[in-house]
Amino acid sequence: MISINNLYYYEVNLLWNSAIHGTLSSPIIPGKIEAAMPPEFPKGIKKRWTSEHLFIVAVSSGLMSAFLLVAENSNS
């Protein structure tokens, strides 16, 4: 993540390996995520992360972070 005047940039890479399979990575985060078309679609792959999984993870982790920040800053 790079911050310039309170703007934040997150660098991610997507290498599309085939019509239904890709690899997600970032130069500042170790490891990679294998993503594919969901098995509910024709030629989808089972037991792989999908864009639907990643979307729900993004929403859930954002909500969790906001909750934890509020809890940490409460006077209780």
C-alpha positions in Angstrom: 0.0 0.0 0.0 1.3 3.5 -0.9 -0.2 6.6 0.6 0.1 10.0 -1.2 -1.8 12.9 0.3 -4.3 10.5 2.0 -4.9 8.5 -1.2 -4.2 4.9 -0.9 -3.1 2.6 -3.7 -3.2 -1.2 -3.4 -1.2 -3.1 -6.1 -2.6 -6.4 -7.1 -1.9 -8.6 -10.1 -4.1 -11.1 -11.9 -2.5 -13.6 -14.2 -5.2 -15.3 -16.2 -4.0 -18.8 -16.8 -6.9 -20.1 -18.9 -10.5 -19.3 -19.8 -11.7 -20.2 -16.3 -8.7 -20.0 -14.0 -6.3 -17.3 -12.7 -3.7 -16.4 -10.1 -4.0 -13.4 -7.8 -1.0 -11.9 -6.2 0.6 -8.7 -4.8 4.2 -7.6 -4.8 3.9 -6.7 -1.1 2.0 -9.8 0.2 3.6 -13.3 0.2 1.7 -16.1 -1.4 -0.8 -16.3 -4.2 -4.5 -17.1 -4.5 -5.8 -19.5 -7.2 -9.2 -18.3 -8.4 -11.5 -19.9 -10.9 -15.0 -19.8 -12.3 -17.5 -21.2 -9.8 -18.6 -24.9 -10.2 -22.2 -23.8 -10.7 -21.2 -22.5 -14.2 -20.3 -24.6 -17.2 -16.7 -25.8 -16.8 -16.4 -24.3 -13.4 -13.8 -25.6 -11.0 -14.6 -27.0 -7.5 -12.5 -26.1 -4.4 -11.1 -22.9 -5.7 -11.7 -19.3 -4.6 -14.1 -17.4 -6.9 -14.8 -13.7 -7.4 -18.0 -14.3 -5.4 -16.0 -15.6 -2.5 -13.6 -12.7 -2.7 -16.4 -10.2 -2.8 -18.0 -11.6 0.3 -14.6 -11.7 2.1 -14.1 -8.0 1.2 -17.4 -7.0 2.6 -17.1 -9.1 5.7 -13.5 -8.0 6.5 -14.5 -4.4 6.0 -17.4 -4.7 8.4 -15.2 -6.6 10.9 -12.5 -3.9 10.8 -15.1 -1.1 11.3 -16.6 -3.0 14.3 -13.2 -3.6 15.9 -12.2 0.1 15.4 -15.4 1.3 17.1 -15.0 -1.3 19.9 -11.4 -0.2 20.5 -12.3 3.5 20.6 -15.4 3.1 22.8 -15.1 4.3 26.4 -16.7 1.2 27.9 
